Amino acid sequence: MGDAGAVRVGIDVGGTFTDLVATGRGGALVRLKVASTPQAPELGALAALAAFLAGGTTAPDDIALVAHASTIATNALLGQLALELPRVAFITTEGFRDVLEIGRQNRSAIYDLFVRRALPLARREDRLVVRERREFDGSVSIALDAASVEHAIDAIAERRITTVAIGLLHSNVDDGHEAAIAQRLAARLPGVHVTRSAELVREFREYERFSTAVVNAALLPVVGAYLARFLAGVRARGVNAPLFVMRSDGGMASLGAAAQRPASLIESGPAGGVIAAAHLGRMLGIERILSFDMGGTTAKAGTILDGRPEIAHEFEAAGASHSGRAQKGSGYPVRFPFVDLAEVSAGGGTIAWLDAAQVLRTGPLSAGADPGPACYGKGSQPTVTDANLVLGRLDRHALLGGTFPIDAAAARRAVATVAGVTGGDLPRAAAGIVALVDAQMAKVLRIVSVERGYDPRDFTLLAFGGGGPLHACAVAGEIGVRTIVVPALPGVFSAYGLLTADVRIALTRSILAGGDEAAWPTIERSLSELQAAGEAALAEQNVEPAARAFSRELDVRYAGQSFELTVSDTTTWADTIARFHVRHAARYGFSAPDDPVQIVTTRVIAVGTTAKPQVVAAANAAAATAPAASAFRERRDVWSGDGYTPAPVYVRERLNAGDAIGGPAVIEQYDATTYIAPGWDARVDAFGNLIMHAVGD
């Protein structure tokens, strides 16, 4: 994927802005933000690329790599206009057509007698059965009936269905019948997209495996068409570099591999920032990080331990959440790894409103990219951005380095519509809006720390996104964090993360081994076979042998449990069991060393290491100094607690390593604004990051 000095471009499509970061020879970084185009997200991404090329410093042939992250898969599942999902057929074992409908016993709202589950993506009449049966060990008890296969294909042809999922009972052990059906489909209906469940998930639990296959089948035409349009647009601009796409687990995949597994891209957008946070944490030697990403639409929080983001191995696509917690049973299970994030509707565009009792509320609705906050000149509803403008924390004239005009009067008019709760006191109403979203964001940070068995006071908060640095001090104070890092490019940090990500492939296999150490040779054999498959998969994506690395994981549980915990990089049975007991105690508050233990799943993570952007440390960062006069922009009235206080405003691009600033103060830059609250101070480190500490630490 190119050397560190080559020009590499990362483009991240967000709900409000599309961000581009490019790194080239000499370590220089270029950043751009353009408005997102929700109805056709590739247009915003291509506009960002065109603007970069128009800068004149880089020719199309100079670009060695384009990396991309998009929310196209999520948006399609959520029913966004112009992203209609196709009709899906599902072929399964006779007697199992209703597995998708029955699912698990999870209820998304346990006290709601009228709760409705998400409708299966394959309608019942399009869930077709074939006569065949395998046992749990893969042995055939009923041979595949050719006539039933032809009957199912006849129905698909008659209904003109263009995408098909195949999921058979116990095909995770032996997928010969699935392969035979796929071959017959390809022969009779060569234009139809086919997804085989066993190709995606080699694990037991047929409901999750079937659901993953159907979700993938539904997304194949939509995501494939999107990536094809994006590729054509990139090539039309003269860029012939390889294209890679961010996956939900924070790894990159080639465009072709990503197009075949669109279900692995559902959480593509949020993953980039966490990967960048992990990279920066390793560079700074910070072992425990809470990533805090506040954008225009949502805020997301994740946990990074020893340079590794926490990874979960299943999520529910298009599911609902409550206060940042996913509601089990509300979406479509997808058995793919993803960066474990908690998310809440709290972004710069989040709308404030009054309920029937005239109580101030925020979210979940957002002004998005169009019309955007009132101060952007199109909307009229009050948003978090408008509130920050009223409080003096944002420039009252323009954002994005003066290129994006701001209408401060419109912001004040919008906030005034909810100021009745404060007797018409405009700044207090704005402060109330900000306090509400701060509380919501603190809650999601507790979800990924306290609720995962970690003490947030042991972590550093890494704040990024367009709004993260603006709210970081308040959120950190809420959860007891005493140190904050604001990276050099916070507003485009997720796009930067695309340039720090590696190619990553997770290969799994159910094994259900356990009881004692006698099972270890079977486990070792399974891991070795998965590693060989990982070698082949990396080779297909042109990863050189010297750049390949592998890590091993085991999903472990006490016998009789329904859910597992993942144990990484163990080499013996005893080490695996000891680590599992420790993890179980950390997560659930107890362990049972005398109870029998099972290994449920073997997993190998195949990694293709990529060249990372080179950041050169400044040589003069030893002593704390006051910022140079050239870094000072103005003194502005900023609301801090009970009233406005004159606070200095600095230009971040003019700050130098070692510069120290006490709060209250504002630091503005092209892609974000940082607010240093009273009781906090900040210092620029040797790499250009802002390191903020609670006063007294």
Order of alpha helices (4+ residues) and beta strands (2+ residues): beta-beta-beta-alpha-beta-alpha-beta-alpha-beta-beta-beta-alpha-beta-alpha-beta-alpha-alpha-beta-beta-alpha-alpha-beta-beta-beta-beta-beta-beta-beta-beta-beta-beta-beta-beta-alpha-beta-beta-alpha-alpha-beta-alpha-beta-alpha-beta-alpha-beta-beta-alpha-beta-beta-beta-beta-beta-beta-beta-beta
